[in-house]
Amino acid sequence: MSEENKNQNQAPQQKKRAKIIAIVAASDFNEKNFMKSLQGNMFASIIAADAGYRHLDSRGIVPNIVIGDFDSLGYVPKEDKQASVQLKEDVDAGTPKNIRVMQYPEDKDKTDLELAIDEALNMKPQILMIYGALGKRLDQSLSSIQMLSHIADHRVGVFCVGDKEACAVVNGPSEFGLGIPNDDSLDKTISIFSLTDVSLVEASQGLKWSYTNTAITNSMSLGVSNVITANPMKIKVKMGKILLVFSSELLGK
């Protein structure tokens, strides 16, 4: 396994120098985690998907790109034309000052979030942090999880951070590591699902119920409600694609 594949899924607090792009959608917004990451200069760029712009604008945060048909937002944000020309692939981390508006017709084949993800992938990040894409509507949450699977196919690390829960996708062969806060009061439950017919978990570390060449299918409950017992937690996926679901507080308070 290449070192690149090993590192791509490291949790962001362990890989602060990785090129991380944040995407903000319109659903439940974990302000605490977002602001901590922003103030820690973790984001190279910020993309707002349609009404996700409202989360940022209400907090005085200017994204680099706003994208969508803007039916949910209700208006088209004002674009800085000069910034559109000057926008670089990498901006000063954590201090976005420019805004480029990319408007699409309402009659389109992709969601606003998918458009934002496509734009982010064009910028060749190492990690995508997606906010406001879980909660409220089950169909939208499932659509977001499908998009996580798409991102993992590009060998980009991805974390989807909801108000209470977060998730990540690991595309084998690859190793995922999650460094967690040293706080016994946190919910350290973690559930593992297969997004492919069969996924093979070669090994794990720091879990109450360990995995050794364990097959998990998309039609079984094996993997639900495991517990993280050591820091860092690691899981090595030999084949297939798995979804990890855990408390968003494990990404840091």
Contacts in CASP RR format, 6 or more apart in sequence:
PFRMAT RR
TARGET T0000
AUTHOR 0000-0000-0000
METHOD contacts of the structure
MODEL  1
MSEENKNQNQAPQQKKRAKIIAIVAASDFNEKNFMKSLQGNMFASIIAAD
AGYRHLDSRGIVPNIVIGDFDSLGYVPKEDKQASVQLKEDVDAGTPKNIR
VMQYPEDKDKTDLELAIDEALNMKPQILMIYGALGKRLDQSLSSIQMLSH
IADHRVGVFCVGDKEACAVVNGPSEFGLGIPNDDSLDKTISIFSLTDVSL
VEASQGLKWSYTNTAITNSMSLGVSNVITANPMKIKVKMGKILLVFSSEL
LGK
1 173 0 8 1.000
1 174 0 8 1.000
1 175 0 8 1.000
4 155 0 8 1.000
5 155 0 8 1.000
5 173 0 8 1.000
5 174 0 8 1.000
5 175 0 8 1.000
6 174 0 8 1.000
6 175 0 8 1.000
7 15 0 8 1.000
7 18 0 8 1.000
7 126 0 8 1.000
8 126 0 8 1.000
8 127 0 8 1.000
8 155 0 8 1.000
8 156 0 8 1.000
8 157 0 8 1.000
8 174 0 8 1.000
9 157 0 8 1.000
9 168 0 8 1.000
9 170 0 8 1.000
9 174 0 8 1.000
9 175 0 8 1.000
9 176 0 8 1.000
9 177 0 8 1.000
10 18 0 8 1.000
10 177 0 8 1.000
11 159 0 8 1.000
11 177 0 8 1.000
11 178 0 8 1.000
11 179 0 8 1.000
11 232 0 8 1.000
11 251 0 8 1.000
12 18 0 8 1.000
12 20 0 8 1.000
12 37 0 8 1.000
12 42 0 8 1.000
12 127 0 8 1.000
12 129 0 8 1.000
12 159 0 8 1.000
12 251 0 8 1.000
13 179 0 8 1.000
13 251 0 8 1.000
13 252 0 8 1.000
14 177 0 8 1.000
14 179 0 8 1.000
14 232 0 8 1.000
15 126 0 8 1.000
15 127 0 8 1.000
16 40 0 8 1.000
16 41 0 8 1.000
16 42 0 8 1.000
18 126 0 8 1.000
18 127 0 8 1.000
19 44 0 8 1.000
19 90 0 8 1.000
19 124 0 8 1.000
19 125 0 8 1.000
19 126 0 8 1.000
19 127 0 8 1.000
20 37 0 8 1.000
20 42 0 8 1.000
20 43 0 8 1.000
20 44 0 8 1.000
20 125 0 8 1.000
20 126 0 8 1.000
20 127 0 8 1.000
20 128 0 8 1.000
20 129 0 8 1.000
21 43 0 8 1.000
21 44 0 8 1.000
21 45 0 8 1.000
21 46 0 8 1.000
21 47 0 8 1.000
21 120 0 8 1.000
21 123 0 8 1.000
21 125 0 8 1.000
21 127 0 8 1.000
21 128 0 8 1.000
21 129 0 8 1.000
22 34 0 8 1.000
22 37 0 8 1.000
22 38 0 8 1.000
22 43 0 8 1.000
22 45 0 8 1.000
22 46 0 8 1.000
22 47 0 8 1.000
22 128 0 8 1.000
22 129 0 8 1.000
22 130 0 8 1.000
22 131 0 8 1.000
23 46 0 8 1.000
23 47 0 8 1.000
23 48 0 8 1.000
23 49 0 8 1.000
23 113 0 8 1.000
23 116 0 8 1.000
23 117 0 8 1.000
23 120 0 8 1.000
23 128 0 8 1.000
23 129 0 8 1.000
23 130 0 8 1.000
23 131 0 8 1.000
23 133 0 8 1.000
24 34 0 8 1.000
24 46 0 8 1.000
24 47 0 8 1.000
24 48 0 8 1.000
24 49 0 8 1.000
24 52 0 8 1.000
24 53 0 8 1.000
24 55 0 8 1.000
24 56 0 8 1.000
24 63 0 8 1.000
24 131 0 8 1.000
24 132 0 8 1.000
25 49 0 8 1.000
25 50 0 8 1.000
25 51 0 8 1.000
25 52 0 8 1.000
25 112 0 8 1.000
25 113 0 8 1.000
25 116 0 8 1.000
25 130 0 8 1.000
25 131 0 8 1.000
25 132 0 8 1.000
25 133 0 8 1.000
25 144 0 8 1.000
26 49 0 8 1.000
26 50 0 8 1.000
26 51 0 8 1.000
26 52 0 8 1.000
26 54 0 8 1.000
26 55 0 8 1.000
26 72 0 8 1.000
26 112 0 8 1.000
26 132 0 8 1.000
27 132 0 8 1.000
27 133 0 8 1.000
27 134 0 8 1.000
27 135 0 8 1.000
27 136 0 8 1.000
27 137 0 8 1.000
27 140 0 8 1.000
27 141 0 8 1.000
27 162 0 8 1.000
28 132 0 8 1.000
28 134 0 8 1.000
28 135 0 8 1.000
28 136 0 8 1.000
28 162 0 8 1.000
28 163 0 8 1.000
29 52 0 8 1.000
29 55 0 8 1.000
29 131 0 8 1.000
29 132 0 8 1.000
29 162 0 8 1.000
29 163 0 8 1.000
30 131 0 8 1.000
30 132 0 8 1.000
30 161 0 8 1.000
30 162 0 8 1.000
30 163 0 8 1.000
30 248 0 8 1.000
31 55 0 8 1.000
31 59 0 8 1.000
32 253 0 8 1.000
33 131 0 8 1.000
33 161 0 8 1.000
33 248 0 8 1.000
33 251 0 8 1.000
33 252 0 8 1.000
34 131 0 8 1.000
34 161 0 8 1.000
35 59 0 8 1.000
36 252 0 8 1.000
36 253 0 8 1.000
37 43 0 8 1.000
37 129 0 8 1.000
38 46 0 8 1.000
38 61 0 8 1.000
38 94 0 8 1.000
40 94 0 8 1.000
41 93 0 8 1.000
41 94 0 8 1.000
41 95 0 8 1.000
42 93 0 8 1.000
42 94 0 8 1.000
42 129 0 8 1.000
43 93 0 8 1.000
43 94 0 8 1.000
43 96 0 8 1.000
43 129 0 8 1.000
44 90 0 8 1.000
44 91 0 8 1.000
44 93 0 8 1.000
44 94 0 8 1.000
44 123 0 8 1.000
44 125 0 8 1.000
45 64 0 8 1.000
45 65 0 8 1.000
45 89 0 8 1.000
45 90 0 8 1.000
45 91 0 8 1.000
45 96 0 8 1.000
45 120 0 8 1.000
45 123 0 8 1.000
46 56 0 8 1.000
46 61 0 8 1.000
46 63 0 8 1.000
46 64 0 8 1.000
46 65 0 8 1.000
46 94 0 8 1.000
46 96 0 8 1.000
47 63 0 8 1.000
47 64 0 8 1.000
47 65 0 8 1.000
47 66 0 8 1.000
47 67 0 8 1.000
47 116 0 8 1.000
47 119 0 8 1.000
47 120 0 8 1.000
48 55 0 8 1.000
48 56 0 8 1.000
48 63 0 8 1.000
48 65 0 8 1.000
48 66 0 8 1.000
48 67 0 8 1.000
48 116 0 8 1.000
49 67 0 8 1.000
49 68 0 8 1.000
49 112 0 8 1.000
49 113 0 8 1.000
49 115 0 8 1.000
49 116 0 8 1.000
50 66 0 8 1.000
50 67 0 8 1.000
50 68 0 8 1.000
50 69 0 8 1.000
50 70 0 8 1.000
50 71 0 8 1.000
50 72 0 8 1.000
50 73 0 8 1.000
50 112 0 8 1.000
51 72 0 8 1.000
51 73 0 8 1.000
51 74 0 8 1.000
52 73 0 8 1.000
52 132 0 8 1.000
53 63 0 8 1.000
53 66 0 8 1.000
53 73 0 8 1.000
53 77 0 8 1.000
54 73 0 8 1.000
55 131 0 8 1.000
55 132 0 8 1.000
56 62 0 8 1.000
56 63 0 8 1.000
57 77 0 8 1.000
61 96 0 8 1.000
62 96 0 8 1.000
62 97 0 8 1.000
62 98 0 8 1.000
62 99 0 8 1.000
63 96 0 8 1.000
63 99 0 8 1.000
64 87 0 8 1.000
64 91 0 8 1.000
64 96 0 8 1.000
64 98 0 8 1.000
64 99 0 8 1.000
64 100 0 8 1.000
65 87 0 8 1.000
65 99 0 8 1.000
65 100 0 8 1.000
65 101 0 8 1.000
65 102 0 8 1.000
65 116 0 8 1.000
65 119 0 8 1.000
66 77 0 8 1.000
66 99 0 8 1.000
66 100 0 8 1.000
66 101 0 8 1.000
66 102 0 8 1.000
67 101 0 8 1.000
67 102 0 8 1.000
67 103 0 8 1.000
67 104 0 8 1.000
67 112 0 8 1.000
67 115 0 8 1.000
67 116 0 8 1.000
67 119 0 8 1.000
68 102 0 8 1.000
68 103 0 8 1.000
68 104 0 8 1.000
68 112 0 8 1.000
68 115 0 8 1.000
68 116 0 8 1.000
69 103 0 8 1.000
69 104 0 8 1.000
69 105 0 8 1.000
69 106 0 8 1.000
69 108 0 8 1.000
69 112 0 8 1.000
70 76 0 8 1.000
70 77 0 8 1.000
70 103 0 8 1.000
71 106 0 8 1.000
72 112 0 8 1.000
76 101 0 8 1.000
76 103 0 8 1.000
77 99 0 8 1.000
77 101 0 8 1.000
78 99 0 8 1.000
78 101 0 8 1.000
79 99 0 8 1.000
79 100 0 8 1.000
79 101 0 8 1.000
80 98 0 8 1.000
80 99 0 8 1.000
80 100 0 8 1.000
83 97 0 8 1.000
83 98 0 8 1.000
83 99 0 8 1.000
83 100 0 8 1.000
84 98 0 8 1.000
84 100 0 8 1.000
86 98 0 8 1.000
87 98 0 8 1.000
87 100 0 8 1.000
89 123 0 8 1.000
89 124 0 8 1.000
91 97 0 8 1.000
91 98 0 8 1.000
102 115 0 8 1.000
102 119 0 8 1.000
104 112 0 8 1.000
104 115 0 8 1.000
108 115 0 8 1.000
110 118 0 8 1.000
111 143 0 8 1.000
113 130 0 8 1.000
113 133 0 8 1.000
113 143 0 8 1.000
113 144 0 8 1.000
113 147 0 8 1.000
114 147 0 8 1.000
114 150 0 8 1.000
117 128 0 8 1.000
117 130 0 8 1.000
117 147 0 8 1.000
117 150 0 8 1.000
117 151 0 8 1.000
120 128 0 8 1.000
121 128 0 8 1.000
121 151 0 8 1.000
121 154 0 8 1.000
121 156 0 8 1.000
125 156 0 8 1.000
126 156 0 8 1.000
126 157 0 8 1.000
127 156 0 8 1.000
127 157 0 8 1.000
127 158 0 8 1.000
127 159 0 8 1.000
128 151 0 8 1.000
128 156 0 8 1.000
128 157 0 8 1.000
128 158 0 8 1.000
128 159 0 8 1.000
129 158 0 8 1.000
129 159 0 8 1.000
129 161 0 8 1.000
130 144 0 8 1.000
130 147 0 8 1.000
130 148 0 8 1.000
130 158 0 8 1.000
130 159 0 8 1.000
130 160 0 8 1.000
130 161 0 8 1.000
131 161 0 8 1.000
131 162 0 8 1.000
132 161 0 8 1.000
132 162 0 8 1.000
133 140 0 8 1.000
133 141 0 8 1.000
133 144 0 8 1.000
133 147 0 8 1.000
133 160 0 8 1.000
133 162 0 8 1.000
134 141 0 8 1.000
134 144 0 8 1.000
134 160 0 8 1.000
134 161 0 8 1.000
134 162 0 8 1.000
134 163 0 8 1.000
134 165 0 8 1.000
134 167 0 8 1.000
135 141 0 8 1.000
135 162 0 8 1.000
135 163 0 8 1.000
144 160 0 8 1.000
145 160 0 8 1.000
145 167 0 8 1.000
145 169 0 8 1.000
145 195 0 8 1.000
145 243 0 8 1.000
148 158 0 8 1.000
148 160 0 8 1.000
148 167 0 8 1.000
148 168 0 8 1.000
148 169 0 8 1.000
148 243 0 8 1.000
149 169 0 8 1.000
149 171 0 8 1.000
149 195 0 8 1.000
149 241 0 8 1.000
149 243 0 8 1.000
151 157 0 8 1.000
151 158 0 8 1.000
151 169 0 8 1.000
152 158 0 8 1.000
152 169 0 8 1.000
152 170 0 8 1.000
152 171 0 8 1.000
152 241 0 8 1.000
153 171 0 8 1.000
155 171 0 8 1.000
155 174 0 8 1.000
157 168 0 8 1.000
158 168 0 8 1.000
158 169 0 8 1.000
159 166 0 8 1.000
159 167 0 8 1.000
159 168 0 8 1.000
159 251 0 8 1.000
160 166 0 8 1.000
160 167 0 8 1.000
160 168 0 8 1.000
161 248 0 8 1.000
161 251 0 8 1.000
162 248 0 8 1.000
163 248 0 8 1.000
164 247 0 8 1.000
164 248 0 8 1.000
165 245 0 8 1.000
165 246 0 8 1.000
165 247 0 8 1.000
165 248 0 8 1.000
166 245 0 8 1.000
166 246 0 8 1.000
166 247 0 8 1.000
166 248 0 8 1.000
166 250 0 8 1.000
166 251 0 8 1.000
167 243 0 8 1.000
167 244 0 8 1.000
167 245 0 8 1.000
167 246 0 8 1.000
168 176 0 8 1.000
168 178 0 8 1.000
168 243 0 8 1.000
168 244 0 8 1.000
169 195 0 8 1.000
169 241 0 8 1.000
169 242 0 8 1.000
169 243 0 8 1.000
169 244 0 8 1.000
170 176 0 8 1.000
170 235 0 8 1.000
170 237 0 8 1.000
170 241 0 8 1.000
170 242 0 8 1.000
170 244 0 8 1.000
171 237 0 8 1.000
171 240 0 8 1.000
171 241 0 8 1.000
172 199 0 8 1.000
172 237 0 8 1.000
172 238 0 8 1.000
172 239 0 8 1.000
172 240 0 8 1.000
172 241 0 8 1.000
173 237 0 8 1.000
173 238 0 8 1.000
173 239 0 8 1.000
174 236 0 8 1.000
174 237 0 8 1.000
175 234 0 8 1.000
175 235 0 8 1.000
175 236 0 8 1.000
175 237 0 8 1.000
176 234 0 8 1.000
176 235 0 8 1.000
176 236 0 8 1.000
176 237 0 8 1.000
176 244 0 8 1.000
177 232 0 8 1.000
177 233 0 8 1.000
177 234 0 8 1.000
177 235 0 8 1.000
178 228 0 8 1.000
178 232 0 8 1.000
178 233 0 8 1.000
178 234 0 8 1.000
178 244 0 8 1.000
178 246 0 8 1.000
178 250 0 8 1.000
179 231 0 8 1.000
179 232 0 8 1.000
179 233 0 8 1.000
179 250 0 8 1.000
180 186 0 8 1.000
180 188 0 8 1.000
180 228 0 8 1.000
180 231 0 8 1.000
180 232 0 8 1.000
180 233 0 8 1.000
180 250 0 8 1.000
180 252 0 8 1.000
181 249 0 8 1.000
181 250 0 8 1.000
181 252 0 8 1.000
181 253 0 8 1.000
182 231 0 8 1.000
183 253 0 8 1.000
186 247 0 8 1.000
186 249 0 8 1.000
186 250 0 8 1.000
187 247 0 8 1.000
187 249 0 8 1.000
187 250 0 8 1.000
188 227 0 8 1.000
188 228 0 8 1.000
188 229 0 8 1.000
188 246 0 8 1.000
188 247 0 8 1.000
188 250 0 8 1.000
189 225 0 8 1.000
189 226 0 8 1.000
189 227 0 8 1.000
189 228 0 8 1.000
189 246 0 8 1.000
189 247 0 8 1.000
190 207 0 8 1.000
190 226 0 8 1.000
190 227 0 8 1.000
190 228 0 8 1.000
190 233 0 8 1.000
190 244 0 8 1.000
190 245 0 8 1.000
190 246 0 8 1.000
191 223 0 8 1.000
191 224 0 8 1.000
191 225 0 8 1.000
191 226 0 8 1.000
191 244 0 8 1.000
191 245 0 8 1.000
191 246 0 8 1.000
192 201 0 8 1.000
192 216 0 8 1.000
192 223 0 8 1.000
192 224 0 8 1.000
192 226 0 8 1.000
192 235 0 8 1.000
192 242 0 8 1.000
192 243 0 8 1.000
192 244 0 8 1.000
192 245 0 8 1.000
193 216 0 8 1.000
193 218 0 8 1.000
193 223 0 8 1.000
193 224 0 8 1.000
193 242 0 8 1.000
193 243 0 8 1.000
193 245 0 8 1.000
194 216 0 8 1.000
194 217 0 8 1.000
194 218 0 8 1.000
194 240 0 8 1.000
194 241 0 8 1.000
194 242 0 8 1.000
194 243 0 8 1.000
195 218 0 8 1.000
195 240 0 8 1.000
195 241 0 8 1.000
195 242 0 8 1.000
195 243 0 8 1.000
196 218 0 8 1.000
196 240 0 8 1.000
196 241 0 8 1.000
197 217 0 8 1.000
197 218 0 8 1.000
198 215 0 8 1.000
198 216 0 8 1.000
198 217 0 8 1.000
198 218 0 8 1.000
198 239 0 8 1.000
198 240 0 8 1.000
199 215 0 8 1.000
199 216 0 8 1.000
199 217 0 8 1.000
199 237 0 8 1.000
199 239 0 8 1.000
199 240 0 8 1.000
199 241 0 8 1.000
199 242 0 8 1.000
200 213 0 8 1.000
200 214 0 8 1.000
200 215 0 8 1.000
200 216 0 8 1.000
200 237 0 8 1.000
200 238 0 8 1.000
200 239 0 8 1.000
200 240 0 8 1.000
201 211 0 8 1.000
201 213 0 8 1.000
201 214 0 8 1.000
201 215 0 8 1.000
201 216 0 8 1.000
201 235 0 8 1.000
201 236 0 8 1.000
201 237 0 8 1.000
201 238 0 8 1.000
201 242 0 8 1.000
202 211 0 8 1.000
202 212 0 8 1.000
202 213 0 8 1.000
202 236 0 8 1.000
202 237 0 8 1.000
202 238 0 8 1.000
203 210 0 8 1.000
203 211 0 8 1.000
203 212 0 8 1.000
203 213 0 8 1.000
203 235 0 8 1.000
203 236 0 8 1.000
204 210 0 8 1.000
204 211 0 8 1.000
204 212 0 8 1.000
204 233 0 8 1.000
204 234 0 8 1.000
204 235 0 8 1.000
204 236 0 8 1.000
205 230 0 8 1.000
205 232 0 8 1.000
205 233 0 8 1.000
205 234 0 8 1.000
205 235 0 8 1.000
206 228 0 8 1.000
206 229 0 8 1.000
206 230 0 8 1.000
206 231 0 8 1.000
206 232 0 8 1.000
206 233 0 8 1.000
206 234 0 8 1.000
207 226 0 8 1.000
207 227 0 8 1.000
207 228 0 8 1.000
207 229 0 8 1.000
207 233 0 8 1.000
207 235 0 8 1.000
208 226 0 8 1.000
208 227 0 8 1.000
208 228 0 8 1.000
208 229 0 8 1.000
209 223 0 8 1.000
209 226 0 8 1.000
209 227 0 8 1.000
211 235 0 8 1.000
213 238 0 8 1.000
214 222 0 8 1.000
216 222 0 8 1.000
216 223 0 8 1.000
216 242 0 8 1.000
228 246 0 8 1.000
228 250 0 8 1.000
235 242 0 8 1.000
235 244 0 8 1.000
END
